[in-house]
């Protein structure tokens, strides 16, 4: 019997992936019960996982596992909890080594969502007997280059995401402080912190900050922008890059961020140095030049949840 962990639902990356994939599963399944969060340390003792038999297969759209006789098939989107200084901890390193790694070694397979992550996972596992499968990733159909556009008094650039250190967001405020004709729209859950940055760099009149935005509204922000800025040092996947391209927008990104580089390839603007604001100013200038939105949107069509679900169904069927 296939048992599916449906608790990852939400507006975050894994939540969106989970919602889109579970509704497309072709195989009949039962739901893994629990009131606890799938990312809770106590979830390793989940009673419903413990009582599953050795003939059962537990599928998670996320990275969680626990003690069980059943084989556990995970979608390990990235190793961000191990590789990012701001995200790693002793508890997480123990969890990955003794829970996640052992679950993967037992099933001999793990799914992920990009070539970059697949290569990192292979290196981390260091076990050629384990099949690391890139099933791909998708994007909601809400994001399209056709539709309503958010409008302001003048052209703007867009940033979507949180303000954690690896996001490298202050460099954008520093960049627009050098060009008073530039405007920046920010969509984040950390509005107060974004306002502090705007005041620090003296650009409060050049910045608009939004929070609690649904996808339909977010798509209008993408479509209305001259370009999307992703200054991250590292990413788990890089959903804003896919969403931006779906809406026909160029992405400016640091070339050393391999996750975003894999998505954007030659369709965006590569910035040589992540921490030199003049280079971000140059990137924004380049995005002011005319470009074909439909052409960029077509290049993002490979990120399709129908294809991803077909790949996942194939993997799960081999265990049932």
C-alpha positions in Angstrom: 0.0 0.0 0.0 1.2 3.5 -0.8 1.0 6.0 2.0 1.4 9.7 1.2 2.5 12.4 3.6 0.2 15.3 2.6 1.2 17.7 5.4 3.6 19.9 3.4 0.8 21.9 2.0 1.4 25.7 1.9 2.7 28.7 -0.1 6.4 27.8 0.4 8.4 25.9 -2.2 7.8 22.4 -0.9 4.2 23.2 -0.1 3.5 24.2 -3.6 5.3 21.2 -5.0 3.3 18.9 -2.6 -0.1 20.4 -3.5 0.5 20.1 -7.2 1.9 16.6 -7.1 -0.5 14.8 -4.7 -3.5 15.8 -6.8 -1.9 14.3 -9.8 -0.9 10.9 -8.4 -2.3 8.1 -10.4 -1.8 5.4 -7.8 -4.4 4.9 -5.0 -3.1 5.7 -1.6 -3.8 6.3 2.1 -2.8 9.5 3.9 -0.1 9.4 6.6 -1.9 10.7 9.6 -0.4 13.1 12.2 -1.2 16.5 13.7 2.5 17.4 13.9 4.4 19.4 11.3 6.4 17.1 9.0 9.5 19.1 9.8 9.1 18.7 13.6 11.9 16.7 15.3 9.2 14.6 17.0 7.9 13.4 13.7 10.5 10.7 13.5 8.3 8.9 16.1 5.1 9.4 14.1 2.8 6.6 15.3 1.2 6.1 11.8 4.7 5.7 10.2 5.7 3.3 13.0 2.7 1.0 12.5 3.2 0.8 8.7 4.2 -2.7 7.5 7.2 -3.8 5.6 5.0 -4.2 2.5 4.0 -0.5 2.6 5.7 2.4 0.8 5.6 5.9 2.4 6.1 8.8 -0.1 6.9 12.3 1.1 7.0 15.3 -1.3 9.5 16.8 1.2 12.6 15.8 3.0 11.1 14.1 6.1 11.5 10.5 7.3 11.4 8.6 10.5 11.4 5.2 12.1 9.4 2.7 10.1 9.4 -0.8 8.7 8.0 0.6 5.5 10.3 1.8 2.7 10.3 5.6 2.6 10.6 7.5 -0.7 11.6 11.1 -0.3 11.8 14.2 -2.4 15.0 15.8 -1.2 14.7 19.2 -2.9 18.2 20.3 -1.9 20.8 20.1 0.9 20.2 23.7 2.0 20.0 22.6 5.7 23.6 21.3 5.4 25.2 23.7 3.1 23.9 27.1 4.2 25.5 28.7 7.2 22.3 30.4 8.2 20.3 27.2 8.0 22.5 24.4 9.3 22.7 23.2 13.0 23.9 20.2 14.9 20.3 18.9 15.2 19.8 19.1 11.5 23.1 17.5 10.7 22.2 14.6 13.0 18.8 14.3 11.4 20.2 14.2 7.9 22.9 11.7 8.8 20.9 9.2 10.9 17.3 9.6 9.7 17.3 10.9 6.1 20.4 9.1 4.9 19.4 5.8 6.4 15.9 6.0 4.9 17.4 6.6 1.5 20.0 3.8 1.8 17.2 1.4 2.6 15.0 2.4 -0.3 18.0 2.8 -2.7 16.3 5.7 -4.4 15.7 9.4 -3.7 14.0 12.0 -5.9 15.0 15.6 -6.3 14.1 18.6 -8.5 17.2 19.8 -10.3 20.5 18.7 -11.7 22.3 20.9 -9.3 20.6 19.2 -6.3 21.1 15.8 -7.8 24.8 16.3 -8.1 25.1 17.6 -4.5 23.0 14.7 -3.2 25.2 12.1 -5.0 28.3 13.7 -3.5 26.7 13.7 0.0 25.5 10.1 -0.1 28.8 8.8 -1.7 27.0 5.6 -2.6 26.7 4.6 -6.2 24.1 1.9 -5.4 21.5 4.7 -4.7 19.5 6.0 -7.6 19.3 9.8 -7.4 16.5 10.9 -9.8 15.8 14.4 -10.9 12.1 14.4 -11.4 12.0 18.1 -12.3 10.0 20.9 -10.9 6.9 22.9 -12.0 5.2 26.2 -11.8 1.6 27.2 -11.3 -0.4 28.1 -14.4 -1.3 31.4 -12.8 2.1 32.6 -13.8 1.9 33.7 -17.4 3.1 36.5 -19.6 -0.5 37.2 -20.6 -2.7 39.1 -18.2 -3.0 42.1 -16.0 0.1 44.1 -15.0 0.8 46.0 -11.9 1.5 49.6 -12.7 3.3 52.4 -10.9 4.3 55.9 -11.8 7.5 54.7 -13.4 9.3 51.5 -14.4 10.3 49.2 -11.5 12.4 46.1 -10.8 11.0 43.2 -8.6 12.4 41.2 -5.8 10.4 38.3 -4.3 11.5 36.4 -1.2 12.7 36.6 2.3 15.6 38.6 3.7 17.8 35.9 5.1 21.6 36.5 4.8 22.1 34.1 1.8 19.5 36.2 -0.1 22.0 39.1 -0.3 19.1 41.6 -0.5 21.0 44.7 0.9 23.0 44.9 -2.3 19.8 45.8 -4.2 19.1 48.7 -1.9 22.7 49.9 -2.3 22.4 49.6 -6.1 19.2 51.7 -6.4 20.6 54.3 -4.0 23.1 55.1 -6.9 20.3 55.7 -9.4 17.4 57.8 -8.2 15.4 56.9 -11.4 15.3 53.2 -10.3 12.3 51.8 -8.4 12.2 48.5 -6.5 9.1 46.6 -5.6 9.6 44.0 -2.9 7.3 41.1 -2.1 8.3 39.6 1.3 7.0 38.3 4.6 9.5 40.6 6.4 8.1 44.0 5.6 9.5 45.7 8.7 13.0 44.5 8.0 12.7 45.7 4.4 11.6 49.1 5.5 14.7 49.3 7.8 16.9 48.6 4.8 15.1 51.2 2.7 15.7 53.8 5.5 19.3 52.7 6.0 20.2 53.3 2.3 18.0 56.4 2.0 15.7 54.9 -0.7 12.4 54.9 1.1 10.8 57.0 -1.8 12.1 54.5 -4.4 10.7 51.3 -2.7 7.3 49.7 -2.5 7.0 46.7 -0.1 4.1 44.2 -0.1 3.3 41.2 2.1 0.6 38.6 2.2 0.2 38.6 -1.6 -1.6 35.7 -3.3 -0.2 34.1 -6.5 -2.7 35.9 -8.7 -1.6 39.3 -7.5 2.0 38.2 -7.5 1.8 37.4 -11.2 0.7 41.0 -11.9 3.8 42.2 -10.1 6.0 39.9 -12.3 4.3 41.0 -15.5 4.6 44.7 -14.7 8.3 44.7 -13.9 11.1 45.5 -16.3 13.0 42.6 -14.8 13.4 40.4 -11.7 16.4 40.6 -9.3 17.7 37.5 -7.6 21.0 38.4 -5.8 21.1 35.2 -3.8 24.5 33.6 -2.9 22.7 30.2 -2.8 19.2 28.8 -3.3 17.3 25.6 -2.6 15.7 25.7 -6.0 14.8 29.3 -7.1 11.0 29.4 -7.7 11.0 33.2 -8.4 13.3 32.6 -11.4 10.8 30.2 -12.9 7.8 32.4 -12.1 9.5 35.4 -13.6 10.3 33.6 -16.8 6.8 32.2 -17.0 5.7 35.8 -16.9 8.1 36.7 -19.7 10.6 38.6 -17.6 14.4 38.6 -17.6 16.2 37.7 -14.4 19.4 39.3 -13.1 21.3 36.9 -10.9 24.8 36.2 -9.5 26.5 33.8 -11.8 27.8 31.7 -8.9 24.4 30.7 -7.7 24.2 27.4 -9.6 20.6 26.7 -8.7 19.3 29.9 -10.4 21.9 29.7 -13.2 20.5 26.2 -14.1 17.0 27.7 -14.5 17.8 30.9 -16.3 20.8 29.8 -18.4 21.3 32.4 -21.2 17.9 34.0 -20.9 18.8 36.4 -18.1 21.6 38.8 -17.0 24.5 37.3 -15.2 26.3 39.4 -12.6 29.9 38.7 -12.1 30.3 39.7 -8.5 27.5 39.3 -5.9 28.6 42.2 -3.7 29.5 45.0 -6.1 26.5 47.2 -6.4 27.7 48.9 -9.6 27.4 45.6 -11.4 23.8 45.3 -10.2 23.2 48.8 -11.6 24.6 47.7 -14.9 22.4 44.6 -14.9 19.3 46.7 -14.3 20.3 49.0 -17.2 20.5 46.0 -19.5 17.0 44.9 -18.5 15.7 48.3 -19.6 16.5 47.4 -23.1 13.6 45.8 -25.1 13.3 42.0 -25.1 10.8 39.4 -26.3 8.7 38.3 -23.3 7.0 35.4 -25.2 10.4 33.9 -26.1 11.5 33.9 -22.4 8.1 32.4 -21.4 8.5 29.5 -23.8 11.9 28.6 -22.4 10.3 28.1 -19.0 7.7 25.6 -20.2 10.0 22.7 -19.2 8.9 23.4 -15.6 5.6 21.6 -15.8 3.9 19.8 -12.9 2.2 17.3 -15.3 5.7 16.1 -16.4 7.0 16.0 -12.9 4.0 14.0 -11.6 4.5 11.5 -14.5 8.1 11.0 -13.4 7.1 10.5 -9.8 4.4 8.1 -10.6 6.9 6.0 -12.5 9.3 5.9 -9.5 6.5 4.9 -7.1 5.1 2.2 -9.4 8.4 0.3 -9.2 7.9 -0.2 -5.5 4.2 -1.3 -5.6 
